[in-house]
């Protein structure tokens, strides 16, 4: 977990409060109680979920940063027929989500 210190067009400087490893190709979301312009899920997320679901039966999928009731329905559509058995849990992190 970190606190944003400075934002520029090319980088974000943060003070790390709780450490951990940062890996390449990871998603970072900045909410601060406000709507994020980032995709709810990426194409890679859906590919990962469906490929894992072929190996093991996924019962539930938690979606963080839901901003409306349409978000879980969007994920449901993106999962397609292979993911219709998955129950979706919405994690509300913004005022818009409430």
Secondary structure, DSSP 4 states (H G I P E B T S, - for coil): -EEEEEE-SS-EEEEESS-----TT------TTS---S-SS-HHHHHHHHHHHHHS---EEEESS--STHHHHHHHHHHTGGGTT-EEEEPP-STTT-
